[in-house]
Amino acid sequence: MTVIKELEQEQIKAMNKKIPFFKTGDTVRVQTRIVEEKGDRFQAFEGVCIARSNKGLTSSFTVRKISFGFGVEKVFPLYSPNVASITVVKKGRVRRSKLYYLRQLFGKKARIQEDKNRADYDAE
């Protein structure tokens, strides 16, 4: 391992952040911390994880949902202090690592089949 990767691993351990195991195709609920004048509040964004980028400390994932008939996508940094929690709502069964084809689909065609046989893993 290079020195940079070792330093990144130390920083990730120092954050002591609990991240559940999830893949692309899973429906996740992301609680983000929003700073306002009165104080902090949490806002949920629930949708299908269509992409993951695992690059150590700079890992991120993309979540897509349909809001009022329009597709909305957000990219969340995995180890950001603004991401308060990640909850896996439903496990999806897909055969690709990037689900960008969902951008052209709508309605029932855009649904992802649920995978009820997949075991939960706590290791990430």
Residue pairs with C-beta under 8 A, 6 or more apart in sequence:
1 9
5 56
8 56
8 57
9 56
11 57
12 56
12 57
12 79
15 79
17 79
19 78
19 86
19 124
20 86
20 87
20 88
20 122
20 124
21 88
21 120
21 121
21 122
21 123
21 124
22 28
22 49
22 61
22 86
22 88
23 49
23 52
23 91
23 92
23 94
24 49
24 50
24 51
24 52
24 92
24 94
24 96
24 97
24 98
24 99
25 48
25 49
25 91
25 92
25 93
25 94
25 99
25 112
25 115
26 48
26 49
26 88
26 89
26 90
26 91
26 92
27 46
27 47
27 48
27 49
27 88
27 89
27 90
27 92
27 112
28 46
28 47
28 48
28 49
28 61
28 63
28 86
28 87
28 88
28 89
29 44
29 45
29 46
29 86
29 87
29 89
30 44
30 45
30 46
30 63
30 74
30 76
30 83
30 85
30 86
30 87
31 42
31 43
31 44
31 83
31 84
31 85
31 86
31 87
32 42
32 43
32 44
32 45
32 76
32 82
32 83
32 84
33 40
33 41
33 42
33 81
33 82
33 83
33 84
34 40
34 41
34 42
34 43
42 84
45 63
45 65
45 74
46 63
46 65
46 89
47 63
47 64
47 65
47 72
48 63
48 64
48 65
48 92
48 99
48 102
48 112
49 61
49 62
49 63
50 62
50 63
50 64
50 73
50 98
50 99
50 100
50 102
51 61
51 62
51 97
51 98
51 99
51 100
52 59
52 60
52 61
52 62
52 97
53 59
53 60
53 61
57 79
58 77
59 77
59 78
59 79
60 75
60 76
60 77
60 78
61 75
61 76
61 78
62 73
62 74
62 75
62 76
63 73
63 74
63 76
64 71
64 72
64 73
64 99
64 102
64 103
65 71
65 72
66 72
66 106
66 110
71 103
76 83
77 83
90 114
91 114
91 115
91 116
91 118
92 112
92 113
92 114
92 115
93 112
93 113
93 114
93 115
93 118
94 112
99 112
102 110
